[in-house]
Amino acid sequence: MTYFASHYSDLRFPVERGDDIPEPGFREAQRGALFAIASHFTSRTDPAIVTMPTGSGKTAVLQASAFLLRASRVLVLTPSRLVREQIAEDFGELRVLKRLNALPNDLAAPAVMATNARVKTADDWEAMRAFDVVVATVQSISPSLEDVPAPPADLFDLILVDEAHHSPALTWRTLIEGFPDALKVLFTATPFRRDDREIKGRFVYSYDLKRAYDDGVFGHIDYIPAEPEAGDTGREAEDRAVALAAEAKFKADRAANLDHLLMVRTDSRARAKELEGIYAVNTEL
């Protein structure tokens, strides 16, 4: 038997406890998502779509799906090299599932490959048969790209798509459709695109941001207003005010011995470079 089929019986579903004696385990939303995925594929073969906010435990659901569906070989699609490396490293050690007591600590990990170059020959595809899991960016393996050959249709029987709101794009769609018989699970925190293009599949489980907040997944959220200085107007003034407020909060957290990070999120690479300059000039971040 293949790795995930042979270790299917090792997967457990402990429930997280946060009372006087905390115990690690799956959150209810994670259990709900996994059971919804399994239920979907008992009667259907169209892609299953799971929506979960960032930080609510999507990675554990993604990895446990491979065991639950007894996959032979898994392809995980990611939008960036950073996410690819993170998922490959964690999948290669099963850290999340072992930390939740969902798998035995002494369970041998699957053979995991992270693509570090573009697929250019049929032999590149065939080399993936030696692995249980392949984690790839779409830009490295999509046959919609000029120099990437079409993959063998039987290479993967389970496709796990991270940040699936990208999937309507041609590079993603061509790759996903290249494995017509594979089961497909699409994970996203953002089920709606600004261009209104549809994510193909059936929504099997949705865990919204309000419910995650009510469940205590995100803890306490503080609102901190950022106001430009008097007479300082325009978009750059607003950006500068946000940067200074973010820096002040970040420094306060670090002074309180909190191991926090700061993420600046925007909508394009050009805008990111613009903000990078504003933070470099106006803050010590």
N, C-alpha and C positions, 0 to 999 in steps of 0.2 A: 504493500500500500504506500501511497504518497505521504509526505510528512503530515499535512493537516488532517487527512483522513485517519491516519494511524494514531494521532494524538487528540482526536475529537473528544474522546472520553476523559481526557485530562482537563478539559475546560470546565470550570465551576462558576457558579453565579452567586457569590457571597454578596450580601447587602451591606452597604456602608452604614456604620453606626457612629453617631456623634454625641452620644450621651456621656455618662460618667466614665465609662470604659470605652473610648473610641476604638473602632475596628475598621480597617480598610475594606473596601468592597466596591461593587458597582453602585453608582447613584441610580435612583429609580428611572431617570431619563435615559441612562445608558442601557439599562435592562429593557426598557420599553422599546428603544430603537432596535436592539438586537432581536428581540422577539418579533417585532414588526417585519424586519428583514427576512427572518426565517419563515414567517407565515406567508409573506408575499410570494416567495419562490416555491411554496407547496402547490400553487395553482396557476402561477403566471411566469412568464419569462421576460417581460419587458423590464427596463431598468427600474430599480427601486431608488427613490430620492429621499434622503434623510436631511432635515434641516435642524442644525444645532448651533447655537452661538459659539464663537471662538472662546475657548476657556471652559467649556462645559463638559469636556471629556470625549470629544469626537475621536481622538486618536485611539483610545481604548476600544471604541466600537468598531472602528475600521479594522484593527488588528484581530479582534475577536471574531469578526465576520468570516475570516479565512478558515478558522477552526469550525465555526458553526455551520458553514456551508460545505465543509470537507473538501476544500479546493485541492486540485492537483498542482496547479501552478498559477501564481497570482501576479498580476501587473498592477502596480500602484502608480497613478499618474498625478504629478504635482505641477504647479505653475512656475516654480523657481528652483534653482540649484540649492539654495539654503534649506528650503522645505524638504527637498529630496534627500539631502544629507541627514537631516534630523530624523525623518521617518525611517530611512535605511538603517541608521545607527540604532534606533530604538527597536525596530523590528528584528534586527540582528541579535539583540539581547533579550527581547521580550520584557523589557524593564517595566513598562506600564502595567501589563497584565500580571506580572509576578508581584509587583508592589500592591496590587489590589487583591492578592491571594486568589486570583482567577486561574492561575497556573502554578504548578509546583516549582519551587525555587531551583530544583536540580534538573528541570526539564532542559534537554539539549535544544538549542535554538535552531531555526530553519536556516538554510543556506540563502543568503541575501546578496543581491547584486545591485549596485547603484550605477546607472549609466554615466560615464564620464566623458563620452565622446559621441558624436552622431553615428547612427547606424548607417553603413554604406554598402554592405554586401549581404547576400543571403547567409553567409557563414556567421556574420555578426548576430543575426537573428537566431540561428541554430545554436550558438554558444550559450544562449539563455536557457536552454533545456537542462543545463546542469544545476540550475538554481530553483529553489522553491518560491522565491519572491524576487521580482525585478521592480526596482523603484526608478522611475524615469521622468524627466521633464518631457513635455510634449514636443518641445523644440529639438530634442535629440532623436526622436523615433517616429515622428508622424510621417506617413507615406505621402502626405500632401506636399511635403517639401521635395524639391527637385531631385536631390541626390539620395533620397531614402527609398530603398526597394520595399515592395509590399511584404508584410509579414506572413508567415505560415498561419493560416486561419485557426489551426488547432494548437497553437503555441501556448495560449492561456485559456483557462476555463473560468477565471474570475477576474474582473476588472474593478478596481476600487479607485474612484476618482475623487481626489481632494480638491476643494474649492471648485465645485462642479458648475458654478455660474459661468465659468469659461467655456463649458462644453459645447454651446452652439457655434463657437468659432470653427472655421473650416479645418484648421490644424487638429483641433481636438476631435471634431465630429468624424473626420476621415479615419483617424486612428481607432476610435471606439467602434466604428462600424466595420473595421477590418477584422473583427473577431465576432462574427454573427452568432455563434453558438455559446459564447461565454456569458455567464451571469454578470450583471453590471450593477454596482451600488454606487450612487452618486451622493457625495457629502457636500453640504454647503451651509454657510452661515448667512448667505445672501441669495435667496431663491428668486429674486426679481432683478432683471437687468434693465438698465436705463434705456437700452434700445428696444425693449419689449420683445426681444427674441426669446423663444420658448426653450426651456430646458426639457429635453425629451425624456419622458419616463413617468412613473406614477409616484406621487407623494405618499409614502407609507408611514412616515413619522415626522411630526413637527414639534419642536420644543422651542417656544419663543423666548425672547429676551426678558419679557416681563415675568414669565414663570420662572426662568432661571434666577432672576433677582429675588422673587418671592421665596424660592427654595434656598436662598443663601449661597448660591454658587459664587456670586461676585462680592459677597460681603457688603460693606457699607460704601455708598457712593457719595462723594462730596462735590458740590457745585462751586467752582471758584470763578468769579467773573474776572475778565481781563479788559481793562479800559485803557485806551491810549492816553498819553499825557495831553494836557490842555494845549490846543493849537496844533497838535500832531494829527494830521488827517490822512485819509487815503488807505488803500489796501495794505501798503507796506507798514504803515503805522499800526494797523490792526494786527498784522503778523508779528510785529515787534512786541506788542503788548502781550500777545499769547505766549511768545517765546520767553519773555521775562517772567511771566506768571508761572510757566511750566518749570523754569529753572529754579525759582524760589521754592516751589513745592517739592521739587526733586531734592534740593539741598536740605530741606527740612526733614524729609524722609530719611535721607542718608545720615543726618545728624542724630536721628532717633534710632540708628542701627537697623533700619529696614533695608533689606537687600532688594531694592526696587530698580527697575529699568524704566526708561522713558521712550515711548514710540511716537513719532510724528507721522501721521497718516494723511495722505492726500490722493489726488486722482490721476496723476500723470508723472512720468519721469521728469519732464521739463519743470513742472511745479515743485517736485521734490528737490531738484538742484537749486531752484530759486530759494526755497526755504532753508536749504543747507547753508546757503550764503548768509541769510539773515541770522541764523543761529550762530554761525561762526563769528560774525562781526559784533553781535549784541550780547552774547552769553559766553560762559566758560564751558558749555557742554561740548 
